[in-house]
Amino acid sequence: MLTRAENRLQNLWDDARAKAMSEPEKLLYRSNLLGSDKRITNYGGGNTSAKVMETDPLTGEQVEVLWVKGSGGDVGSIKMDGFATLYMDKLRALKGKYRGVEFEDEMVGYLPHCTFNLNARAASIDTPLHAYVPKKHVDHMHPDAIIAIAASKNSKELTQEIFGDEIGWLPWKKPGYELGLWLETFALENPEAKGVVLESHGLFTWDDDAKACYELTLEIIQKAMDWFADKTAGVAAFGGAVYESLPPDERRAVAARLMPAIRGFVSGNQHMVGHFEDSAAVLEFVNAKDMRDLAALGTSCPDHFLRTKIRPLVVDFDPAQNNIDAVLDGLAAQISAYRDDYAAYYDRCKHDDSPALRDPNAVVYLVPGVGMITFAKDKATARISGEFYVNAINVMRGASSVSEYVGLPEQEAFDIEYWLLEEAKLQRMPKPKSMAGRVALVTGGAGGIGMATAERYLSEGACVMLADINADALEQAQEALVQTYGRDVVRGVTMNVTDETAVAAAYADLAVEYGGIDILVSNAGIASSAPIEDTSLALWQKNMDILSTGYFLVSREAFKVMRVQDIGGSVVFVASKNGLAASPNASAYCTAKASEIHLARCLALEGAEAGIRVNVVNPDAVLRGSKIWEGEWLEQRASTYGTDKGGLEEMYRQRSMLKRSVLPEDIAEAAYFLASDRSAKSTGNIINVDAGNKEAFTR
């Protein structure tokens, strides 16, 4: 990113579009444009502001109001309600309440008293950094090219060399009230300056016009990018390569074996979700001579290490030897050593009022020849943590190529990571949903029951991979769920449950995409109806292949991964009333379903000692949305019971004890209960969801 000046930042400002906008709307427009390019700022990083004249709702007079990105927002996706609004006269009055740098955190408590128009959006710790700059529009961005300058040993000299007096420089200072006063002083003492580089942090730029501020931000970042392109041309990054990358399929194969093992170690307090990245930038770094030394220095920008921890864990993998078995054998010791090192860091740096030690496991795992693995409490956070470490890689590349890279001092890093204000933000976060961090595989995922089950799990915070043999139906189902729940948490894989190789490949994909598995919903199915004398061997075998052998294959692979993780798991078989209650003209189907139910009982016995629970849902007559009721099965069952297609559902409803139809959502609710912690003490059980059928009673 730092070495490709030809890939220039694009000025996306549209005068025609902006002409009719109010100043707050221009702020939103500018923010979204800046946040749309990750070379300008990372996800959630940086902030923007505008000082706007507004009508006071109490006095009717014109007052100056600061619009500034609220706490926890992202400039790329922010909406109007993401901005905090504060009276500028009250923000200026806060100076009289300031008791000095040792008390600066208490100033955050005064910000709500400055709120304009009862805005509920909380103001961020960076509010003073915008309020006191004597310009109407302020951008604070975290571009890799600028942070590479800011994280260099001689960052002040480099800033002067690149920008002259146009952009100033300030030494490292934790974000807060004092830094806001520093910025004000700098801007007043240097009225010709257009911004400032903050050591180890990022870039501030300012102007009295919204468009001019946007264009200035682009100009300054581009100038840094161009400077790096000239300075680093022909320079071997990170001391040059000492490892060669494995081919792409081999990289994924190594990741598929590593990730469930790591996931098991790091999921002690809560289930974690993984992300794998093997981009060119990552591979260049993990294969490099200086990688270990640079990684040990830690990240520089506060936004980086808050999401990645101060440093990563470098996995002892040698791509030339492909020593994955030895790595797995030694992984427990490596992770334990990292935890001990992190705990020692905490003990060295903690204060009397520091929050308790948090999860001591690494977030980022660097694997030579393979790539980078990240683990976090959900998929989006794991992915974003990886993106942040790529930012850190870009910064280390730039800084070490033109100077000496300098990480943030350990105590400063700790004081931000365990900042009481940061802890308060963490405590305000909503309680995790019941399946947060869980990963589920749903076979027959494109059908009515599969889709309903996936949606139920997704609504409770799980990640879901749909598996189905019908590629077109799978694509449609996957996209429908993505539209509601987002692309991070939904995956799809075309899989024939009777194909041993395809099943193993699907689990490898699942491991790379999410880190492992917690829940298997074995739901793939067919249905056939024929008198015994008309049941061919092929028809009999097809039922047994899909409904018995298929369930065996997907369960066997689930058990393998769950045992590696060693954090338990849940297997839910979607069987049928017909597995317990015989039906005429369906001997192949009924027998295969009975086999499926007994397989579940056997697996419950085997899985119990590893905390793997295995239970069964027995539906009956789920016609709506079910793929098996499309075509011959519907006609055959209608013929068996002497009715037509339209009357079959009513016949089933009247046959039931409760006289109610059974819907896919009903099966999904049972599948949710059996996979969730609500049934944590249940295994080997059968739940009939059939509206009542005494022949299928399990006792």
C-alpha positions as CSV (number, residue, x, y, z in Angstrom):
1,M,0.0,0.0,0.0
2,L,2.8,2.4,0.8
3,T,4.8,1.7,-2.4
4,R,2.2,2.1,-5.1
5,A,1.9,5.8,-5.8
6,E,0.2,5.2,-9.1
7,N,-2.8,3.9,-7.1
8,R,-3.8,7.4,-6.1
9,L,-6.5,8.4,-3.7
10,Q,-9.6,9.5,-5.5
11,N,-11.4,12.8,-4.9
12,L,-15.0,11.6,-4.7
13,W,-16.6,14.9,-3.7
14,D,-19.6,15.7,-5.9
15,D,-20.4,19.4,-5.9
16,A,-23.8,18.9,-7.4
17,R,-24.7,16.4,-4.7
18,A,-23.2,18.5,-1.9
19,K,-24.8,21.8,-3.1
20,A,-28.1,21.3,-1.4
21,M,-26.7,19.8,1.8
22,S,-26.7,21.5,5.2
23,E,-23.3,21.7,7.1
24,P,-24.1,18.6,9.2
25,E,-25.1,16.8,6.1
26,K,-21.8,17.8,4.5
27,L,-20.0,16.5,7.6
28,L,-21.8,13.1,7.1
29,Y,-20.9,13.1,3.4
30,R,-17.3,13.9,4.1
31,S,-17.1,11.3,6.8
32,N,-18.5,8.5,4.6
33,L,-16.2,9.4,1.7
34,L,-13.1,9.3,3.9
35,G,-14.1,6.1,5.6
36,S,-14.8,4.4,2.2
37,D,-11.0,4.0,1.6
38,K,-9.1,1.9,4.1
39,R,-5.9,3.7,3.1
40,I,-7.3,6.8,4.7
41,T,-8.5,5.3,7.9
42,N,-9.2,1.9,9.4
43,Y,-12.6,0.6,10.5
44,G,-13.8,2.5,13.5
45,G,-10.7,4.6,13.5
46,G,-10.4,8.4,13.3
47,N,-13.2,10.9,13.6
48,T,-14.5,14.0,12.0
49,S,-16.2,17.2,13.1
50,A,-17.9,20.5,12.1
51,K,-18.7,23.6,14.1
52,V,-22.1,24.7,12.9
53,M,-24.5,27.6,13.8
54,E,-27.8,26.2,15.0
55,T,-31.0,27.5,16.6
56,D,-31.1,26.9,20.3
57,P,-34.3,25.1,21.1
58,L,-34.7,27.0,24.4
59,T,-33.8,30.6,23.4
60,G,-34.4,30.6,19.7
61,E,-31.0,32.3,19.3
62,Q,-28.2,31.2,17.0
63,V,-25.5,29.2,18.9
64,E,-22.3,27.4,17.8
65,V,-22.6,23.7,18.0
66,L,-19.9,21.0,17.6
67,W,-21.0,18.0,15.5
68,V,-18.4,15.3,16.1
69,K,-18.4,11.5,15.6
70,G,-19.8,9.9,18.7
71,S,-18.2,7.2,20.8
72,G,-17.7,3.9,19.1
73,G,-18.8,5.0,15.6
74,D,-17.2,4.3,12.2
75,V,-16.8,7.2,9.8
76,G,-17.4,5.0,6.8
77,S,-20.8,3.8,7.9
78,I,-21.9,6.5,10.3
79,K,-25.4,8.0,9.9
80,M,-26.6,11.4,11.1
81,D,-27.6,9.9,14.5
82,G,-24.0,8.7,15.0
83,F,-22.8,12.3,15.7
84,A,-22.7,13.8,19.1
85,T,-23.7,17.5,19.3
86,L,-22.4,19.9,22.0
87,Y,-22.6,23.6,22.7
88,M,-19.3,25.2,21.9
89,D,-19.7,27.9,24.6
90,K,-20.1,25.1,27.2
91,L,-17.1,23.2,25.8
92,R,-15.0,26.4,26.2
93,A,-16.4,26.8,29.7
94,L,-15.0,23.4,30.6
95,K,-11.5,24.9,30.6
96,G,-12.4,26.5,33.9
97,K,-13.1,23.0,35.4
98,Y,-9.8,21.5,34.3
99,R,-7.6,20.6,37.2
100,G,-4.6,19.4,35.3
101,V,-3.4,16.3,33.4
102,E,-3.6,14.0,36.3
103,F,-7.3,14.7,36.5
104,E,-8.1,14.8,32.8
105,D,-10.2,11.7,32.8
106,E,-12.8,13.4,34.9
107,M,-13.5,15.8,32.1
108,V,-15.3,13.1,30.2
109,G,-18.0,13.3,32.9
110,Y,-18.7,16.9,32.0
111,L,-19.3,16.3,28.3
112,P,-23.0,15.2,28.8
113,H,-23.6,18.6,30.4
114,C,-22.6,20.2,27.1
115,T,-25.1,18.3,25.0
116,F,-27.1,20.2,22.5
117,N,-30.8,19.4,21.8
118,L,-30.9,16.4,24.1
119,N,-28.8,14.3,21.7
120,A,-28.5,10.8,23.2
121,R,-25.3,10.0,21.3
122,A,-22.4,9.8,23.7
123,A,-19.5,12.1,23.0
124,S,-16.1,10.3,22.6
125,I,-12.9,10.9,24.4
126,D,-11.6,12.7,21.3
127,T,-14.2,15.5,21.5
128,P,-11.8,18.1,23.0
129,L,-9.3,17.4,20.2
130,H,-11.9,18.7,17.7
131,A,-13.5,21.4,19.9
132,Y,-10.5,23.5,20.6
133,V,-8.9,23.5,17.1
134,P,-9.9,27.0,15.9
135,K,-11.2,25.9,12.6
136,K,-14.8,24.9,11.6
137,H,-13.9,21.5,10.1
138,V,-11.5,19.0,11.5
139,D,-10.5,15.5,10.2
140,H,-8.6,13.0,12.3
141,M,-7.5,10.0,10.3
142,H,-5.3,6.9,10.8
143,P,-3.7,6.4,7.3
144,D,-1.0,3.8,7.2
145,A,1.4,6.1,5.4
146,I,1.1,8.8,8.1
147,I,1.3,6.4,11.0
148,A,4.5,4.9,9.4
149,I,6.0,8.4,9.7
150,A,4.5,8.8,13.2
151,A,6.0,5.5,14.3
152,S,9.5,6.1,13.0
153,K,12.3,6.9,15.4
154,N,12.9,10.3,13.8
155,S,9.2,11.0,13.1
156,K,9.5,14.8,13.8
157,E,12.3,15.1,11.2
158,L,10.5,13.0,8.7
159,T,7.4,15.1,9.1
160,Q,9.4,18.3,8.5
161,E,11.1,16.7,5.4
162,I,7.9,15.7,3.8
163,F,5.5,18.5,4.7
164,G,7.6,21.4,5.7
165,D,5.7,23.9,7.7
166,E,2.4,22.9,6.2
167,I,1.9,20.1,8.7
168,G,3.3,20.2,12.2
169,W,4.3,17.5,14.7
170,L,3.4,16.8,18.3
171,P,5.0,14.2,20.6
172,W,3.0,11.2,21.8
173,K,0.2,12.0,24.2
174,K,-2.7,9.8,25.2
175,P,-5.9,11.0,23.7
176,G,-7.9,13.2,26.1
177,Y,-8.4,16.7,27.4
178,E,-4.8,17.6,27.6
179,L,-4.1,16.7,24.0
180,G,-7.1,18.8,23.0
181,L,-5.4,21.8,24.6
182,W,-2.1,20.9,22.9
183,L,-3.8,21.0,19.5
184,E,-5.4,24.3,20.3
185,T,-2.0,25.8,21.3
186,F,-0.3,24.5,18.2
187,A,-3.0,25.8,15.9
188,L,-2.9,29.3,17.5
189,E,0.9,29.5,17.5
190,N,1.1,28.2,13.9
191,P,-1.8,29.8,12.1
192,E,-0.4,28.9,8.6
193,A,-0.3,25.2,9.5
194,K,-3.0,23.0,7.9
195,G,-2.7,20.1,10.4
196,V,-0.4,18.0,12.6
197,V,1.1,14.6,12.8
198,L,0.7,13.0,16.2
199,E,3.6,10.8,17.2
200,S,2.6,7.1,17.2
201,H,-1.0,8.0,16.5
202,G,-2.2,9.7,13.3
203,L,-3.1,12.8,11.4
204,F,-5.1,15.9,12.1
205,T,-6.1,18.3,9.3
206,W,-8.4,21.3,9.4
207,D,-10.1,24.0,7.3
208,D,-13.0,26.4,7.4
209,D,-14.8,24.7,4.5
210,A,-16.1,21.1,4.4
211,K,-14.9,20.3,0.9
212,A,-11.6,22.0,1.3
213,C,-11.0,20.0,4.5
214,Y,-11.8,16.8,2.7
215,E,-9.5,17.6,-0.2
216,L,-6.7,18.7,2.2
217,T,-6.9,15.3,4.0
218,L,-6.5,13.5,0.7
219,E,-3.7,15.7,-0.4
220,I,-1.6,15.2,2.7
221,I,-2.1,11.5,2.8
222,Q,-1.2,11.2,-0.9
223,K,1.9,13.3,-0.4
224,A,3.0,10.8,2.3
225,M,2.2,7.8,0.0
226,D,4.2,9.4,-2.9
227,W,7.2,10.1,-0.6
228,F,7.3,6.5,0.6
229,A,7.0,5.2,-3.0
230,D,10.1,7.2,-3.9
231,K,12.1,6.3,-0.8
232,T,11.3,2.6,-0.7
233,A,11.6,1.7,-4.4
234,G,13.8,-1.4,-4.6
235,V,14.1,-1.8,-0.9
236,A,13.6,-5.3,0.4
237,A,10.9,-5.0,3.1
238,F,11.4,-6.4,6.6
239,G,15.0,-7.5,5.7
240,G,13.9,-9.8,2.9
241,A,12.3,-13.2,2.8
242,V,13.6,-16.2,4.7
243,Y,10.6,-18.4,4.1
244,E,8.6,-19.3,1.0
245,S,4.8,-19.3,1.0
246,L,3.1,-22.6,0.6
247,P,0.6,-22.9,-2.4
248,P,-2.8,-21.5,-1.6
249,D,-4.5,-24.9,-1.0
250,E,-1.7,-26.0,1.3
251,R,-1.9,-22.8,3.2
252,R,-5.6,-23.3,3.8
253,A,-5.0,-27.0,4.8
254,V,-2.5,-25.9,7.4
255,A,-4.9,-23.2,8.7
256,A,-7.7,-25.8,8.8
257,R,-5.6,-27.9,11.2
258,L,-4.3,-25.1,13.3
259,M,-7.4,-23.1,13.9
260,P,-9.6,-25.6,15.8
261,A,-6.6,-26.4,18.0
262,I,-6.0,-22.7,18.7
263,R,-9.8,-22.1,19.2
264,G,-9.9,-24.8,21.8
265,F,-7.2,-23.1,23.8
266,V,-8.6,-19.6,23.6
267,S,-12.3,-20.4,24.3
268,G,-12.0,-21.0,28.0
269,N,-14.0,-18.0,29.0
270,Q,-16.2,-17.7,26.0
271,H,-16.4,-19.3,22.6
272,M,-14.2,-17.5,20.1
273,V,-14.5,-17.2,16.3
274,G,-11.6,-17.3,13.9
275,H,-10.5,-15.5,10.7
276,F,-7.8,-16.4,8.3
277,E,-5.9,-14.0,6.1
278,D,-3.2,-14.8,3.5
279,S,-3.0,-11.6,1.5
280,A,0.3,-10.6,-0.2
281,A,1.0,-8.1,2.5
282,V,0.6,-10.6,5.3
283,L,2.7,-13.3,3.5
284,E,5.4,-10.8,2.8
285,F,5.6,-10.0,6.6
286,V,5.3,-13.6,8.0
287,N,8.0,-14.8,5.6
288,A,10.4,-12.0,6.4
289,K,13.8,-12.0,8.2
290,D,12.8,-9.2,10.6
291,M,9.2,-10.4,11.3
292,R,9.8,-11.8,14.8
293,D,11.8,-8.8,16.0
294,L,9.2,-6.3,14.6
295,A,6.3,-8.2,15.9
296,A,7.8,-8.3,19.4
297,L,8.0,-4.5,19.4
298,G,4.3,-4.3,19.3
299,T,1.9,-2.0,17.4
300,S,2.0,1.8,17.7
301,C,-1.3,3.4,17.0
302,P,-3.7,3.0,19.9
303,D,-6.5,1.8,17.6
304,H,-4.3,-1.0,16.4
305,F,-3.4,-2.6,19.7
306,L,-6.8,-2.1,21.3
307,R,-8.0,-4.7,18.8
308,T,-4.9,-6.8,18.3
309,K,-3.3,-6.7,21.8
310,I,0.1,-5.2,22.0
311,R,1.8,-8.0,20.1
312,P,1.0,-11.2,18.2
313,L,2.0,-14.9,18.8
314,V,4.3,-16.2,16.1
315,V,3.5,-19.9,15.6
316,D,6.6,-22.2,15.3
317,F,5.7,-23.4,11.8
318,D,8.4,-24.1,9.2
319,P,6.9,-24.2,5.7
320,A,10.0,-25.9,4.3
321,Q,9.4,-28.8,6.7
322,N,5.6,-28.5,6.8
323,N,6.0,-29.6,10.4
324,I,2.3,-29.2,11.3
325,D,2.2,-32.2,13.6
326,A,5.1,-31.0,15.7
327,V,3.5,-27.5,15.8
328,L,0.2,-29.0,17.1
329,D,2.2,-31.0,19.7
330,G,3.9,-27.8,20.9
331,L,0.9,-25.4,20.6
332,A,-0.2,-25.7,24.2
333,A,3.3,-24.7,25.4
334,Q,3.4,-21.8,23.0
335,I,0.0,-20.5,24.1
336,S,0.8,-21.0,27.7
337,A,4.1,-19.0,27.3
338,Y,2.2,-16.2,25.6
339,R,-0.4,-16.1,28.5
340,D,2.4,-16.0,31.1
341,D,4.1,-13.1,29.1
342,Y,0.9,-11.2,28.9
343,A,0.2,-11.7,32.6
344,A,3.7,-10.4,33.4
345,Y,3.1,-7.4,31.2
346,Y,-0.1,-6.7,33.2
347,D,1.8,-7.1,36.6
348,R,4.6,-4.8,35.5
349,C,2.3,-2.0,34.3
350,K,-0.9,-2.2,36.5
351,H,-2.0,0.6,38.8
352,D,-3.8,0.3,42.0
353,D,-7.1,1.1,40.3
354,S,-6.5,-0.9,37.1
355,P,-9.3,-3.2,35.8
356,A,-8.7,-6.9,36.4
357,L,-6.5,-8.9,34.0
358,R,-8.5,-9.6,30.8
359,D,-8.3,-12.6,28.5
360,P,-4.5,-13.2,28.3
361,N,-4.7,-15.1,25.0
362,A,-3.3,-13.7,21.8
363,V,-5.6,-12.2,19.2
364,V,-3.2,-12.4,16.3
365,Y,-1.3,-15.6,15.3
366,L,1.4,-15.3,12.6
367,V,2.3,-18.4,10.7
368,P,5.3,-18.3,8.4
369,G,4.5,-19.5,4.8
370,V,0.8,-19.6,5.6
371,G,-0.6,-16.3,6.8
372,M,-2.3,-14.7,9.8
373,I,-5.1,-16.1,12.0
374,T,-7.1,-13.9,14.4
375,F,-9.6,-14.9,17.1
376,A,-12.2,-12.7,18.7
377,K,-15.6,-13.0,20.3
378,D,-17.4,-12.8,16.9
379,K,-16.5,-13.0,13.3
380,A,-16.7,-9.3,12.5
381,T,-14.3,-8.5,15.4
382,A,-11.9,-11.3,14.3
383,R,-11.9,-10.0,10.7
384,I,-11.5,-6.4,11.8
385,S,-8.7,-7.3,14.1
386,G,-6.9,-8.9,11.2
387,E,-7.5,-5.8,9.1
388,F,-5.9,-3.7,11.9
389,Y,-2.9,-5.9,12.0
390,V,-2.5,-5.5,8.3
391,N,-2.5,-1.8,9.0
392,A,0.2,-2.4,11.6
393,I,2.2,-4.4,9.0
394,N,2.0,-1.5,6.5
395,V,3.2,0.9,9.2
396,M,6.1,-1.4,10.1
397,R,7.0,-1.8,6.5
398,G,7.1,1.9,5.9
399,A,8.8,2.9,9.1
400,S,11.5,0.2,9.0
401,S,12.2,1.0,5.3
402,V,13.0,4.7,5.8
403,S,14.0,4.8,9.5
404,E,13.6,2.6,12.6
405,Y,10.2,1.4,13.6
406,V,9.2,2.3,17.2
407,G,6.3,0.7,19.0
408,L,4.4,2.5,21.7
409,P,6.2,2.3,25.0
410,E,4.8,-0.6,27.1
411,Q,3.5,1.5,29.9
412,E,1.7,3.9,27.5
413,A,0.2,0.9,25.7
414,F,-1.0,-0.6,29.0
415,D,-2.5,2.7,30.1
416,I,-4.7,2.8,27.1
417,E,-5.5,-0.9,27.0
418,Y,-6.5,-0.8,30.7
419,W,-7.8,2.8,30.7
420,L,-10.7,3.2,33.1
421,L,-12.6,5.0,30.4
422,E,-12.0,2.1,28.0
423,E,-13.2,-0.3,30.7
424,A,-16.3,1.7,31.2
425,K,-17.0,1.5,27.4
426,L,-16.6,-2.3,27.6
427,Q,-18.9,-2.5,30.5
428,R,-21.6,-0.6,28.5
429,M,-21.6,-3.1,25.7
430,P,-24.8,-5.1,25.3
431,K,-24.9,-8.6,26.8
432,P,-23.9,-11.2,24.3
433,K,-26.7,-13.2,22.7
434,S,-27.2,-16.8,23.7
435,M,-25.2,-18.3,20.8
436,A,-22.5,-15.6,20.5
437,G,-19.3,-17.2,19.4
438,R,-20.9,-20.5,18.4
439,V,-20.3,-22.0,14.9
440,A,-22.9,-24.2,13.3
441,L,-23.0,-26.4,10.2
442,V,-26.5,-27.1,8.9
443,T,-26.9,-29.8,6.2
444,G,-29.8,-29.7,4.0
445,G,-29.4,-26.0,4.6
446,A,-31.3,-24.7,1.5
447,G,-34.6,-26.4,2.6
448,G,-37.3,-25.1,4.8
449,I,-36.2,-26.7,8.0
450,G,-32.5,-26.0,7.3
451,M,-33.2,-22.3,6.5
452,A,-35.4,-21.8,9.5
453,T,-32.9,-23.4,11.8
454,A,-30.0,-21.3,10.4
455,E,-32.1,-18.2,10.9
456,R,-32.9,-19.1,14.5
457,Y,-29.2,-19.6,15.2
458,L,-28.2,-16.4,13.4
459,S,-30.8,-14.4,15.4
460,E,-29.0,-15.6,18.6
461,G,-25.5,-14.5,17.4
462,A,-24.2,-17.8,15.9
463,C,-22.1,-18.1,12.7
464,V,-23.7,-20.6,10.3
465,M,-22.4,-22.6,7.3
466,L,-25.2,-24.0,5.1
467,A,-24.4,-27.2,3.3
468,D,-26.6,-28.5,0.5
469,I,-26.2,-30.6,-2.6
470,N,-28.3,-28.2,-4.7
471,A,-25.9,-25.4,-5.6
472,D,-28.5,-23.0,-7.0
473,A,-30.9,-23.4,-4.0
474,L,-27.9,-23.0,-1.7
475,E,-26.8,-19.8,-3.3
476,Q,-30.3,-18.3,-3.0
477,A,-30.7,-19.4,0.7
478,Q,-27.3,-18.0,1.6
479,E,-27.9,-14.7,0.0
480,A,-31.3,-14.4,1.7
481,L,-29.7,-14.9,5.1
482,V,-26.8,-12.5,4.2
483,Q,-29.3,-9.8,3.4
484,T,-30.7,-10.0,7.0
485,Y,-27.7,-11.0,9.1
486,G,-24.6,-9.8,7.1
487,R,-21.9,-11.6,5.1
488,D,-19.6,-12.2,8.1
489,V,-21.8,-14.7,9.8
490,V,-23.1,-16.8,6.8
491,R,-21.2,-19.2,4.6
492,G,-22.3,-21.9,2.2
493,V,-20.7,-25.1,0.9
494,T,-22.0,-27.4,-1.8
495,M,-21.8,-30.8,-0.2
496,N,-23.1,-34.3,-0.9
497,V,-23.4,-35.9,2.6
498,T,-22.6,-39.4,1.1
499,D,-19.3,-38.3,-0.3
500,E,-16.6,-38.8,2.3
501,T,-14.1,-36.5,0.6
502,A,-16.7,-33.7,0.2
503,V,-17.7,-33.9,3.8
504,A,-14.1,-33.7,5.0
505,A,-13.5,-30.7,2.7
506,A,-16.6,-28.9,4.0
507,Y,-15.3,-29.2,7.6
508,A,-11.9,-27.9,6.4
509,D,-13.6,-24.9,4.9
510,L,-15.6,-24.4,8.1
511,A,-12.4,-24.5,10.2
512,V,-10.7,-21.8,8.0
513,E,-13.8,-19.6,7.8
514,Y,-14.7,-19.7,11.5
515,G,-12.1,-21.7,13.4
516,G,-14.1,-24.9,14.1
517,I,-17.5,-26.1,15.0
518,D,-19.8,-26.1,18.0
519,I,-23.1,-27.3,16.5
520,L,-24.0,-29.8,13.8
521,V,-27.5,-29.9,12.6
522,S,-27.8,-33.0,10.4
523,N,-30.8,-32.3,8.3
524,A,-30.1,-33.4,4.8
525,G,-32.9,-35.7,3.6
526,I,-34.9,-37.3,0.9
527,A,-38.2,-39.2,1.1
528,S,-39.5,-42.1,-0.9
529,S,-42.8,-44.0,-0.9
530,A,-43.4,-47.4,-2.4
531,P,-44.9,-50.8,-1.4
532,I,-42.2,-53.2,-0.3
533,E,-42.5,-55.3,-3.5
534,D,-42.0,-52.1,-5.6
535,T,-39.0,-50.9,-3.6
536,S,-35.9,-51.4,-5.6
537,L,-32.5,-52.1,-4.1
538,A,-31.4,-48.8,-5.6
539,L,-34.2,-46.9,-3.8
540,W,-33.5,-48.8,-0.5
541,Q,-29.8,-48.0,-0.8
542,K,-30.4,-44.3,-1.7
543,N,-32.4,-43.9,1.6
544,M,-29.7,-45.6,3.6
545,D,-26.9,-43.7,1.9
546,I,-28.4,-40.2,2.7
547,L,-30.3,-40.8,5.9
548,S,-28.0,-43.2,7.6
549,T,-24.5,-43.2,6.0
550,G,-24.7,-39.5,5.4
551,Y,-25.5,-38.7,9.0
552,F,-22.7,-41.0,10.1
553,L,-20.1,-39.2,7.8
554,V,-21.0,-35.6,8.9
555,S,-21.1,-36.7,12.5
556,R,-17.8,-38.4,12.4
557,E,-16.1,-35.3,11.0
558,A,-17.8,-33.1,13.6
559,F,-16.6,-35.4,16.4
560,K,-13.0,-35.2,15.0
561,V,-13.0,-31.3,15.1
562,M,-14.9,-31.1,18.4
563,R,-12.4,-33.4,20.1
564,V,-9.5,-31.3,18.8
565,Q,-11.1,-28.2,20.3
566,D,-12.0,-30.0,23.5
567,I,-14.7,-27.5,24.4
568,G,-17.7,-29.8,23.9
569,G,-20.4,-29.4,21.3
570,S,-23.9,-30.3,20.2
571,V,-25.2,-32.5,17.4
572,V,-28.8,-32.3,16.5
573,F,-30.3,-34.9,14.1
574,V,-33.5,-34.0,12.3
575,A,-35.1,-37.4,12.0
576,S,-38.8,-38.2,11.6
577,K,-41.8,-39.5,13.4
578,N,-41.4,-42.3,10.9
579,G,-38.2,-43.4,12.7
580,L,-40.4,-44.4,15.7
581,A,-43.8,-45.1,14.1
582,A,-44.0,-47.2,11.0
583,S,-45.9,-46.0,8.0
584,P,-47.3,-48.0,5.1
585,N,-45.5,-47.9,1.7
586,A,-42.4,-46.3,3.2
587,S,-40.2,-49.1,4.5
588,A,-36.9,-47.7,3.1
589,Y,-37.5,-44.3,4.5
590,C,-38.8,-45.5,7.9
591,T,-35.9,-47.9,8.3
592,A,-33.3,-45.4,7.4
593,K,-34.8,-42.9,9.8
594,A,-34.8,-45.5,12.6
595,S,-31.1,-46.2,11.8
596,E,-30.5,-42.4,12.1
597,I,-32.1,-42.3,15.6
598,H,-30.2,-45.2,16.9
599,L,-26.9,-43.7,15.5
600,A,-27.7,-40.6,17.6
601,R,-28.1,-42.8,20.7
602,C,-24.7,-44.4,20.1
603,L,-23.0,-41.0,19.5
604,A,-24.5,-39.7,22.7
605,L,-22.7,-42.5,24.5
606,E,-19.4,-41.8,22.8
607,G,-19.6,-38.0,23.0
608,A,-20.6,-37.6,26.6
609,E,-17.1,-37.8,28.1
610,A,-16.0,-35.0,25.8
611,G,-19.0,-32.8,26.5
612,I,-20.5,-33.5,23.1
613,R,-24.3,-33.8,23.3
614,V,-26.3,-35.6,20.7
615,N,-30.1,-35.3,20.5
616,V,-32.9,-35.8,18.0
617,V,-35.8,-33.7,16.7
618,N,-38.6,-35.8,15.2
619,P,-40.8,-33.7,12.9
620,D,-43.9,-34.9,11.2
621,A,-45.6,-33.6,8.1
622,V,-43.7,-30.4,7.7
623,L,-45.0,-29.5,4.2
624,R,-44.3,-25.8,3.9
625,G,-40.9,-25.0,2.5
626,S,-39.7,-28.5,2.7
627,K,-37.8,-29.8,-0.4
628,I,-38.8,-33.4,0.2
629,W,-42.4,-32.5,-0.3
630,E,-41.8,-31.3,-3.8
631,G,-42.5,-33.9,-6.4
632,E,-43.1,-37.6,-6.1
633,W,-43.1,-37.9,-2.3
634,L,-46.1,-35.6,-2.1
635,E,-48.0,-37.5,-4.8
636,Q,-47.1,-40.8,-3.3
637,R,-48.2,-39.9,0.3
638,A,-51.4,-38.3,-1.0
639,S,-52.1,-41.6,-2.9
640,T,-51.3,-43.7,0.1
641,Y,-53.8,-41.8,2.2
642,G,-56.5,-41.5,-0.5
643,T,-56.4,-37.7,-0.8
644,D,-55.1,-35.1,-3.1
645,K,-52.2,-32.7,-2.7
646,G,-54.3,-29.9,-1.4
647,G,-55.9,-32.1,1.2
648,L,-52.8,-33.7,2.5
649,E,-51.8,-31.0,4.9
650,E,-55.3,-30.8,6.3
651,M,-55.3,-34.6,6.7
652,Y,-52.1,-34.5,8.6
653,R,-53.4,-31.7,10.8
654,Q,-56.6,-33.6,11.7
655,R,-54.6,-36.8,12.3
656,S,-52.5,-35.1,15.0
657,M,-53.7,-35.0,18.6
658,L,-53.4,-31.2,18.8
659,K,-55.0,-30.6,15.3
660,R,-52.2,-28.2,14.4
661,S,-49.9,-27.9,11.4
662,V,-46.2,-28.3,12.0
663,L,-44.0,-25.6,10.4
664,P,-40.2,-25.3,9.8
665,E,-40.0,-22.7,12.5
666,D,-41.3,-25.2,15.0
667,I,-38.5,-27.6,14.2
668,A,-36.0,-24.8,14.3
669,E,-37.1,-23.9,17.8
670,A,-36.5,-27.5,19.0
671,A,-33.1,-27.5,17.2
672,Y,-32.3,-24.2,18.9
673,F,-33.2,-25.6,22.4
674,L,-31.1,-28.8,21.9
675,A,-28.1,-26.8,20.6
676,S,-28.2,-24.1,23.2
677,D,-27.1,-24.0,26.8
678,R,-30.7,-24.2,27.8
679,S,-30.4,-28.0,27.3
680,A,-26.8,-28.2,28.6
681,K,-27.7,-31.3,30.7
682,S,-29.5,-33.2,28.0
683,T,-28.1,-35.8,25.7
684,G,-29.5,-38.9,24.0
685,N,-33.0,-37.4,23.9
686,I,-35.7,-37.2,21.3
687,I,-38.1,-34.3,21.0
688,N,-41.2,-35.0,18.9
689,V,-42.5,-31.9,17.1
690,D,-45.4,-33.6,15.4
691,A,-48.5,-32.0,17.0
692,G,-49.0,-35.2,18.9
693,N,-48.8,-38.8,17.5
694,K,-49.2,-41.5,20.1
695,E,-47.5,-44.1,17.9
696,A,-44.4,-42.0,18.1
697,F,-44.3,-41.7,21.8
698,T,-40.7,-42.6,22.9
699,R,-41.8,-44.3,26.1
